Every structure is written in C-alpha cells, then in structure tokens.
C-alpha cells in the first residue's frame, strides 16, 4: 500500500487557502482525498470561562494542540483512522463529539501555522503558501466572521488590528521560506493550480 500524498496549504487568514484546496480536489475526482483543517486542533478550553476564552490569542502557535495534530496526521499516513476533534467557533472550545477520518490517497492539511512546526513540515510532500494582499484578506475575514461565526464588525476589525495582523507578521509570513510553491491570490491562479496538480499526479503514479 503506497504512502498517502500529504499537501500542506498555508497563508494568512482570508488568503484563499480553502479555495486552493477545493481547486485541487476538483482535479482528482477518481481519487480519495481528505481535507484536514488545523482549526479543528485548537486546544480544548472547556475548563475556562467564556470570558477567558475570548482573551485567547488564536493566531499564536500555542493556541493549537500540535501534538495531537502530528499524532493523528502520522496515523493517517500510516493508514490508520483517527478521531478528529470538532471545534465550535461560537463557544471557543471543542465539542465533546469527534469525527472519524479514514486514510486517503491525498491528504490536504490546511491552516495558518502548519509550516511553523518542523515536525509537521517533515510529514508533508508538498508545501504551499498562499500569498494574498492584506486588504483582500481583511475583507474576506469580515464577511466570513460576520456571516458564518456571528461576530460584529467592530469585534472583527479590533481582533484583526490587535492580534491577527501582528501574528501574521511574526509567525505566518516568515514560514513562506519553507514553501515549495507560493501561490499569489489563491484559487484564482490557474497556472499555479495546474503546476500543483501536475506534481501531485506525478507522485501518485510512483
């Protein structure tokens, strides 16, 4: 049984990571694919009050349970199913439920800080950084957080200016140097998507 192809897709919040992942998925309709989101691996904060959870810096590496993510990605690469945690954005902690994830031929790991940890990088066959202008990213974040996560405009802007942007500059943007491919403007870049899917096909044929 061949080793799954692990593709890491990172970039700032609202950069278009998910659109790149979806564009890749569409190119492999005959293969089994799994999307694994780093956001699912935010640390459990059920022991904290709601007010305390609001103060957590969710764009800092310490906000993630990297040990569990590494353990489960390793299991998937070794063809073992895992029980992925489920995170609730409205309560800022994990739910008590999990989702069973089966090993697939192609595993796409998507998240803002997946290239920050050497151990995670070593599990990836291809590392992608989606590079998108700050103004586009903040507009996308405002629309997403207000429509999907029930946030107010003021809270989204304040969080962006005080946490998201500084953390991007400190932790996320520097990981660009680890990427095998930098994709400007996300899923709209058809040339980059074609290059990526060609590389994936060449790995799958081995």
Protein Blocks (a to p, Z undefined) as FASTA:
>chain_A
ZZddddddeddehilmmmmmmmmmmmmmmbccddddfklmgccfklpcfklmmmpcfkbf
klpcfklmmmmmmmmmnopacddddddfklopacfbdcdddddfbdcdddfklmmpmklm
mmpfbdcdddddfklmmmmmmmmmmmmnopafklmmmmmmmmmmmmmmmmmmmmmmmpfb
dcehijmlmmlmmmmmmmmmmmmmZZ
